[in-house]
Amino acid sequence: GRNYYAIQNELRFPIWKVISGTVFVEFGDVSETGFDKVLVSKGVGLRFALPPDYDIKLRLDIAQGGDEDRKMFFNFDHAF
């Protein structure tokens, strides 16, 4: 579709030394004409700071959107 909207909100918090957590929720839709529904996904994640300088993060998220099964996302480093 040519038209879309997306909103994401994320809360990050420390857990233990080099481990932090996150909870998030996202809203959005894509359409050629008008928007008729709100699609919602939500999830939780862990961030592990890696040595030697602990600036690089290992990211692990588990999310579920609507009626879909849960999905796992694994990534090295992230935006901030």
VOLUMTOR-172565 format. One record per residue (C-alpha): residue number from 0; residue in one letter; x, y, z. Coordinates in Angstrom, 1 decimal, decimal comma, always signed. Example, Ala and Ser with C-alpha at 12.3 -4.5 7.8 and 13.67 -1.06 7.14 Angstrom:
BEGIN
{num: 0 | residu: A | u: +12,3 | v: -4,5 | w: +7,8}
{num: 1 | residu: S | u: +13,7 | v: -1,1 | w: +7,1}
***
This chain:
BEGIN
{num: 0 | residu: G | u: +0,0 | v: +0,0 | w: +0,0}
{num: 1 | residu: R | u: +1,0 | v: +3,6 | w: -0,5}
{num: 2 | residu: N | u: -0,4 | v: +4,8 | w: +2,9}
{num: 3 | residu: Y | u: +0,8 | v: +3,6 | w: +6,3}
{num: 4 | residu: Y | u: +1,2 | v: +4,6 | w: +9,9}
{num: 5 | residu: A | u: +3,3 | v: +3,1 | w: +12,6}
{num: 6 | residu: I | u: +3,8 | v: +3,8 | w: +16,3}
{num: 7 | residu: Q | u: +6,3 | v: +2,1 | w: +18,5}
{num: 8 | residu: N | u: +6,8 | v: +2,5 | w: +22,3}
{num: 9 | residu: E | u: +9,6 | v: +0,7 | w: +24,2}
{num: 10 | residu: L | u: +10,6 | v: +0,7 | w: +27,8}
{num: 11 | residu: R | u: +14,2 | v: -0,4 | w: +28,7}
{num: 12 | residu: F | u: +15,4 | v: -1,2 | w: +32,2}
{num: 13 | residu: P | u: +18,5 | v: -2,6 | w: +33,9}
{num: 14 | residu: I | u: +18,4 | v: -6,2 | w: +35,2}
{num: 15 | residu: W | u: +21,8 | v: -7,2 | w: +36,3}
{num: 16 | residu: K | u: +25,3 | v: -5,7 | w: +35,5}
{num: 17 | residu: V | u: +25,6 | v: -6,2 | w: +31,7}
{num: 18 | residu: I | u: +22,0 | v: -7,4 | w: +31,1}
{num: 19 | residu: S | u: +19,0 | v: -5,2 | w: +30,5}
{num: 20 | residu: G | u: +15,4 | v: -5,8 | w: +29,5}
{num: 21 | residu: T | u: +12,8 | v: -4,2 | w: +27,4}
{num: 22 | residu: V | u: +9,0 | v: -4,4 | w: +26,9}
{num: 23 | residu: F | u: +7,5 | v: -2,9 | w: +23,7}
{num: 24 | residu: V | u: +4,2 | v: -2,4 | w: +21,9}
{num: 25 | residu: E | u: +3,7 | v: -1,4 | w: +18,2}
{num: 26 | residu: F | u: +0,6 | v: -0,2 | w: +16,3}
{num: 27 | residu: G | u: +0,2 | v: +0,3 | w: +12,6}
{num: 28 | residu: D | u: -1,5 | v: -0,5 | w: +9,3}
{num: 29 | residu: V | u: -0,8 | v: -0,3 | w: +5,5}
{num: 30 | residu: S | u: -3,5 | v: +0,5 | w: +3,0}
{num: 31 | residu: E | u: -4,1 | v: +1,7 | w: -0,6}
{num: 32 | residu: T | u: -7,2 | v: +3,6 | w: +0,5}
{num: 33 | residu: G | u: -8,5 | v: +4,2 | w: +4,1}
{num: 34 | residu: F | u: -7,4 | v: +2,6 | w: +7,3}
{num: 35 | residu: D | u: -10,0 | v: +0,2 | w: +8,7}
{num: 36 | residu: K | u: -8,2 | v: -1,6 | w: +11,5}
{num: 37 | residu: V | u: -5,3 | v: -1,2 | w: +14,0}
{num: 38 | residu: L | u: -2,7 | v: -4,0 | w: +13,9}
{num: 39 | residu: V | u: -1,0 | v: -4,5 | w: +17,3}
{num: 40 | residu: S | u: +2,2 | v: -6,4 | w: +18,2}
{num: 41 | residu: K | u: +3,8 | v: -6,7 | w: +21,6}
{num: 42 | residu: G | u: +6,8 | v: -8,3 | w: +23,1}
{num: 43 | residu: V | u: +9,7 | v: -8,5 | w: +25,5}
{num: 44 | residu: G | u: +13,5 | v: -8,6 | w: +25,0}
{num: 45 | residu: L | u: +16,9 | v: -8,9 | w: +26,6}
{num: 46 | residu: R | u: +20,0 | v: -6,9 | w: +25,8}
{num: 47 | residu: F | u: +23,5 | v: -8,3 | w: +26,7}
{num: 48 | residu: A | u: +26,4 | v: -5,9 | w: +26,7}
{num: 49 | residu: L | u: +29,5 | v: -7,6 | w: +25,2}
{num: 50 | residu: P | u: +33,2 | v: -7,1 | w: +26,2}
{num: 51 | residu: P | u: +35,7 | v: -5,6 | w: +25,9}
{num: 52 | residu: D | u: +34,1 | v: -2,1 | w: +26,0}
{num: 53 | residu: Y | u: +30,4 | v: -3,2 | w: +26,5}
{num: 54 | residu: D | u: +29,2 | v: -0,8 | w: +23,8}
{num: 55 | residu: I | u: +28,1 | v: -3,6 | w: +21,5}
{num: 56 | residu: K | u: +24,8 | v: -5,3 | w: +22,5}
{num: 57 | residu: L | u: +23,5 | v: -8,7 | w: +21,7}
{num: 58 | residu: R | u: +19,7 | v: -8,4 | w: +21,3}
{num: 59 | residu: L | u: +17,0 | v: -11,1 | w: +21,7}
{num: 60 | residu: D | u: +13,3 | v: -10,2 | w: +21,3}
{num: 61 | residu: I | u: +10,2 | v: -12,3 | w: +21,4}
{num: 62 | residu: A | u: +7,1 | v: -10,8 | w: +20,0}
{num: 63 | residu: Q | u: +3,5 | v: -11,6 | w: +19,0}
{num: 64 | residu: G | u: +1,3 | v: -9,7 | w: +16,5}
{num: 65 | residu: G | u: -2,4 | v: -10,2 | w: +16,4}
{num: 66 | residu: D | u: -3,4 | v: -13,8 | w: +15,9}
{num: 67 | residu: E | u: +0,1 | v: -14,9 | w: +14,7}
{num: 68 | residu: D | u: +2,4 | v: -17,2 | w: +16,5}
{num: 69 | residu: R | u: +5,3 | v: -15,8 | w: +18,6}
{num: 70 | residu: K | u: +8,4 | v: -14,8 | w: +16,6}
{num: 71 | residu: M | u: +12,0 | v: -14,6 | w: +17,9}
{num: 72 | residu: F | u: +14,4 | v: -11,9 | w: +16,7}
{num: 73 | residu: F | u: +18,2 | v: -12,2 | w: +17,3}
{num: 74 | residu: N | u: +20,6 | v: -9,4 | w: +16,4}
{num: 75 | residu: F | u: +24,1 | v: -8,1 | w: +17,2}
{num: 76 | residu: D | u: +24,2 | v: -4,3 | w: +18,0}
{num: 77 | residu: H | u: +21,3 | v: -1,9 | w: +17,7}
{num: 78 | residu: A | u: +20,7 | v: +1,8 | w: +17,3}
{num: 79 | residu: F | u: +21,2 | v: +2,9 | w: +20,9}
***
